[in-house]
Amino acid sequence: QVQLVESGGGLVQPGGSLRLSCVASGSIYSIIAMGWYRQAPGKQRELVASVTTRNSTNYADSVKGRFTISRDNAKNTVYLQMNSLKSEDTAVYYCNAYGRTIRPDPPRHYWGQGTQVTVSS
């Protein structure tokens, strides 16, 4: 199975910055895309940003201009640079990989354990 290991979460003041990292490892044939989701208390999990193998990116409207997603395809690693953080960004952030472990199989989603990001007010 694919394993996703995250790092970089923590506590930060409003206006500050954090950088999240996620490394995918294990039985990987190909990864089509990687991304970050978040879930705040009392809310549904939502897509924050995603990036394809060809570096096409997508962002939630709430983070456009503040967050930047990037990927190192050779290392199967995805990053999320978070600037100008707001209290509304407080959530558990989950790394996601979309890909295959066996070539004939359809791709599926793999998830990290989640890392807490807290923006104090």
C-alpha positions, 0 to 999 in steps of 0.5 A: 500500500501507499504510505503518506508521511506528513510534517510541518504542522503546528501553531502560528499567529495570524499573518504568519507562515507554515510549510507542510510536506508530504512524502509518498512511499510504498508500492507505487506504480504511478501517482496522477496527482497529489493534494491537500485537504483540510477539515475544521471543527464542525465542517466537512473535509474540503479540498485546499489545493492539488497538483498533477504530475504535469504541474497543473494546480487547483486551489480553493477560492479561500486560499488563492493568492496565499497558499502555494502547492508544489510537487517533486515528482521524482521524490513523490513529495508534495508541499503546501506553502501557507502564507498570510494565515488566518484563524479560519485556516485552523484545521486538520490538514490531510495529504492525499495521493491519487494513483495506482499500485497495480497498472490495470487497476483504476486509480484510488485515493490514499490519505495521510494521517493528518496534521494539525494547523492552528492559527491563534487569534 
